[in-house]
């Protein structure tokens, strides 16, 4: 493929050397899919196939992928929905449903600066991968070469370091996440300008609600981010890629804080801006071990004509399939089928079920805020939050890992310490999501006792 439509957009200019050269050839999945439709004898795919009657009494006289009969007592799905390979970029039905789910969330957004947003026809078909960890690995490798820079907040999910720096050999450039207890938008802008002097693209990862702090921006802060990005794009004429890590999308507990992904606002913000939505599909529906993620590109309406757009979508699909096929080959079939069954119940039903857990977590969040205020003392502060699954406590003068160790050994409370002298972080992440409501106040009382012991 020559990727002529892709080359007309800033997306191609922004790709890494791997991103530019990767493609998905007409390999085994191409020939296998053709054989399923056209052949009477299929000798393509390397899976053991035969009649169900060969392996189970009373089975069907139907060709299918062989499976261990014992699995049927655990999996209430026909074997063709769990034993065979899924297509490279995901089961078409699941991809269609996830696309509709993204559109549904945009249409039902109430707290974004623009309110409800219809992104139908403005996004690529979600490509299914092995969770958000895998999606971050793939897109960062797709757009950045080893040694190039990516912008992250200093307070971020620790696995970014392993994926971005240790695996993909990127330089992580950080800004102080907060300034005067607000999102440090000025710090983002300064870092973008600094990197633009030495790099031909800017890549920024945004994670709201944030892990580890639980921070959700206000509507005004979202608007300030948009204004800052637009101004930068106007002045720099360089591609700006935004990875939207939406692992905790929707979990905002304060009316004045935004829980909907900023992705929706970014799509048509500027022709040089390239937004990419990274979803934890299984996590979003509380199946953490499902390891099912999705990568979705926002398409600026000025990039291409309608006829060119169709070619662009095919070319993007080919490249993203090339990335998936050359790393993980394809994603878990079973969990995609489970999610299809759940989503077929209807988005309203899904929201209703998830809202029960949302309300439980909301109570735990406010209980954590209230308990911290009750036991607050000099030497420990809480970062602004508003949502997600965590709050973050900054500890003064005491090494956070020493603090967490004492808290665990003496008071039997487990937390996660984060220490980075370079990035001025010393504190503990408290996962209120995993603490029963009646134990939250006691958790913060024991944190206070630990501080007293070590001061």
ABEGO torsion letter per residue (X at the ends): XAGAAAAABAAAAABBAAAAABBBBBBAAAAAAAAAAABABBAABBBBBBBAAAABBGBBBBBBBBBBAAAAAABBBBAAAAABBBBAAEBAAAAAAAAAAAAAAAAABAABAAEBBBABGABBBBBBBBEAAAAAAAAAAAABBBGBBBBBBABBBAAAAAAAAAAAGBBBBBBBABBGGBBBAAAAAAAAAAAAAABABBBBBBBOBBOAAGBBBBAAAAAAAAAAAAAAAAAAGBBBBBBBBAAABGBBABAABBABBAAAAAAAABAABBBBBBBBAAAAAGBAAAGBBBBBBBBBAAABBAAAAAAAAAAAAAAAAAAAAAAAGBBBAAAAAAAAAAAAAEAAAAAAAAAAAAAAAAAAAAAAAAAAAAABBBGBBBBBBGBEABBBBBBBGBBAAAAAAAAAAAAGBBBBBBBBAAAGBBBBBBBAAABBAAAAAAAAAAAAAAAAAAX
